[in-house]
Amino acid sequence: MILSMTGYAALAADSPRGRLSLELRSVNSRFLDLQFRIADELRTLEPLLREQIAGRVARGKVDCRLFFAEAALAQASVRLSDEALARLKALAQSAALAFPEAAPLRLADVLRWPGVVLEPQADEEKMRAAAGALCARTLDELLAARAREGAKLAATIRERIGVMRARVAEVTPLLPQALAAYQAKLTERLREAIGPALGAAGDERIRAEMALFAAKADVDEELTRLRAHFDEIERTLAEGGTRAPAGKRLDFLAQELNREANTLGAKAANHAIAQCALELKLLVEQVREQAQNIE
């Protein structure tokens, strides 16, 4: 299965102390890059979320946001610690004796003092279980979205490969005729430059130049490699990411296609072949843009 690196999913679930909301956003990246935005009271859940996401996502920049809405029942059970208030009162009286000109404690200062406000202790195991289950379901949604977009990217790449195959098939029969015509034209120019005075030596020089030109202008090897790369790209799309991240392999193959298209253009013996090489370069760039969004 081909997966895009772009996706979004958001789900919510009830926990022992309130409602958990998890949001996952992913975009393309060369490697796996995890970013977390988690409420302070849930910070201990980050390693769990990191492990689950890394276990199912291979590449991409993933932004994970975990929110918490405390239940009304939990809010109602918040109370003040009589022991902490007594200690704070004693400390305040001692401080007032040492600093008589200092302002007295305000109510807000008292409520912010550590240990004064007692909140119900959450069941950590139940909270972890709820967060883990929510993360698993949200990951299912995210991967489903990435799979849907990945299928569209794969279809686009296959369509471009089909167009490139057709263009290569069109120009392949033209190569012998184009090469022969260019050789005849080049031979005529060499004869004019060398002149008839050299006789047999001139003919030998022309034959040597033609042999060198034929070796340099032969693009059969480039066309063979282009077709081989087409086959490999289609095989990679069919296999998906079963053996290795498909996006990296497709990006590499796109670079190789571009290299062969450049060589084909440099060796082009006529306008039709040069035009084909240019069209191939444009199509390869489109393939590469799509491949860079694949996991």
N, C-alpha and C positions, 0 to 999 in steps of 0.2 A: 504494500500500500504506500502510495506517495503522500507525504504529509507536508502541507505548507507550514511555514514558521509563524504565520499570522493567524491569530485566533482570539476569541473572547468568550468567557463564561462567567456567570455569577449565580450563586445559589445561597440559600439560607437554611438553617436548621436550629431546633431548640436544643439547649444545653441545660445542665443542672441549675445554672444561675441566670439564664436569659437566652437571648437569641443571637446565634453566631451568623455572620454574613461573610462569605468569601468571594472575592473577585479575582479572576486570573486574566491577564492580558499578555499576549505574546507577539513579538515582531521579529524580523530577521536579524540574525547576528552570526558571526563566524563560529562562535562557541556557545556553550550554555552559560547564560548570565542571569542569575536570580537576584531580584530585588524585592525586599519585604517592607511593608508598611503595616505594622501590627500595634494594636493598643497595648499600652504598658502592662496592663494586668494580664495580657495573654502572651507576653514576650517569651515565656517558657515553652510555648508551642512551636516556635520557629524551627528548631531542629527537626521536629516531626514533619512539618510541612516541607522543609527543604529536602528531606530524605525521600518523601513520597513523590515530589515533583521531579527530582533528579532521576528517580527510578523509571519514569515514564516519558520524559522529554529529553531528547538527545542534544538538540541545538535550538538556539533562539534566545532572545532577551525576554524573560518572563517577569512580569510585575505582579506580585501577590499582595493583596490587601485583605486583612482580616479585621472585621469590625465586631463590636459587642454591644448589645442593648440589654441592660440589666432588667430583669423581670421586676414587676411591681412588688411581688411577695418578698423578693430579696431586698429591695429597697426599704420595705416596711420593717424588716428585722434588724436594721442598722441601729445600734445603741451606743451609749457613752460608757466608758470604763470608769467606775467609781474610784478604783485604785489609782489609775493614771491621773484622774482629776485631783485626787488628794495629794499625790506627789507633786503635781504641777503647782498646786496652791501653796504648798510648803516652800517650794523653790521660789515662787513669786514673792512670798513674804520675806524670805531671806535676802533676795535680790533688792527688795524695796528698802530694807535696813541698810544695805551696803551702798545703794544708789538712791537716796531719798528724792532726788530731783528727776529721776527717770519716770517716763509715762507708764501707767499701769497696762497690764495685758488687755488687749481687746478680745471680744468674743471670737472673731475670725482667727486670731492668733491661737487661741485655745483649741479650736476645732482642727487646726492644721498641725497641732503638736502630735508627734508620733505616739501611737498607742491610745490616744484619747477616743477616737472613733473606732468602734469594733464592728467589722463587717462579717457576715456569715462565711465560714470557711467552705470554699467550694471543694467538691470531691474531685481531686486532680485526675484520678483515673477515668472517671466518667467524662470529665471535660476533654481529656486527651482522646478518648474513644469517640466522642461527638465530633471533635475537630478532625480526627483522622477519617471518619466516615464521610464528613462533608467534603474534605479535600479530595477523596477518591471519586465522589460523584461529580464534583466540579471538574476534575481532570478528565472524566469521561466526556463531559460536555465540551471541554476545550479541544480534546483530541478529535472528537466528532466534527467540530467546526474546521479544524485544521485538515482533516481528511477530505471534507467537501471541497475546500478551496484547493487542496492538493490535486484532486481529480481534475479540476478545471485547468490547473497549471500543466498537468501531464498531457491533457488533450491538446492544449495550445502547442506544447513542444512537439508532440507527434505530428500535428498539422504542419508545423514549420519543417520538420524533417521530411515529410512527404513532398513538400514543395521543392526542397533541395534535391531530393532524389530525382524528381522529374526534370529539373534543370540540368543535372549532371547527365541524365539519360539523353536529353536533347542534344547536348554539345558533343557527347562521346563520338557519334558517327562523323562529326565534322572535323575531328582532329587530323586524320591522315590527309584529307584534301587541303585543309588550311596549312598544314606543315609543308606539303608539297608546293603549294602556291607561293608560300613565303620563301622557300628554298630557291625556287626558280627566279623569283624577283631578286633575291640576294646574290644568286650566281651571276645574273646579268649585270648587277652593279659592280661585282668584283671583277668581271671581265673588262668592264669599262675602266675600272681603276688600275688594274694590272696591265691591261693592253695586250695585244696579240704578239708583241715582240718576244715575250718569254717562252712562247710555244708550249712544249710539254711540261716544262717547269711551272709555267703559269697554271696549266690544267691541274697539276699535282697539288699546287698550293690551294686552288679552289676546292678540290676534293677534300683536302684536310680541313679547310674552314667549314665546309658543309657537314663533315662528320662531327666536328666540335659543336656546331650549331644544333645538329640533330640531338646530340646528347643533352645539351642544355635546354632545348625546347621540348623534350619529351615529358609529357605530363601524365603518362599512364600510371606512374607510381602514385602521384598525388590523387588521381581519381580513385585508385584502388583503396588508398587510405581513407579518403572521404567516405566511400561506401562502407568500409569496415567500421568507421566511427558512427555512421548512421545506425548500423546493426547494434553496436554496443550501447548506444543511447536508448534504443528501443528495448533492448534486453534489460537495461537498468530500470527503465520505467515499468516493465512488466514485473520485475522482482521487487520493486519498491525498496524499502530499507531493511530487508530481511538479513542481509549479510553485513552491510556497512551503511553509514549515512548516504542516501542517494544524492543529496544536493551537492556534496563535495565532489563526488565522482562526475556528476553531470557538468559541474562548473569546469572541471579539468578537461573533459571531452569537448566542451565548447571552446576552450582555449586551443585545443589541438585542431578542431575544425577551422578556426580562424587562421591558424598557421598554414594549413593546407590551402585555404582560399587565397591567402596572400601569395603563396608560391605559384598557384595557378594563374593569378593575375600577372605576376612578374614574367611568366613564361608564355603568356597568351600570344598566339601567332596571328590572330585576327580579332576583329571587333566583337564578334559574337562570343568568343571565349572570354575576352576581357569583360564584356557585359555580364556574362554568367558569373565570373569571379566576384564582381561588384555586388551582384544580387545575393550571392552566397554570404558575403561578409555582412550584409544587412540582416539576413535571416539568422545568421549565427549570433549576432548581437542580441536579437530578440530572444533566442533560445537561452543565451547566457543571463539575460535579465530575469527570465522566469526561473532558471535554475538557482539563482541566488536567493530565491524566496522559498526553496524547498529544503526541508530538514535533512 
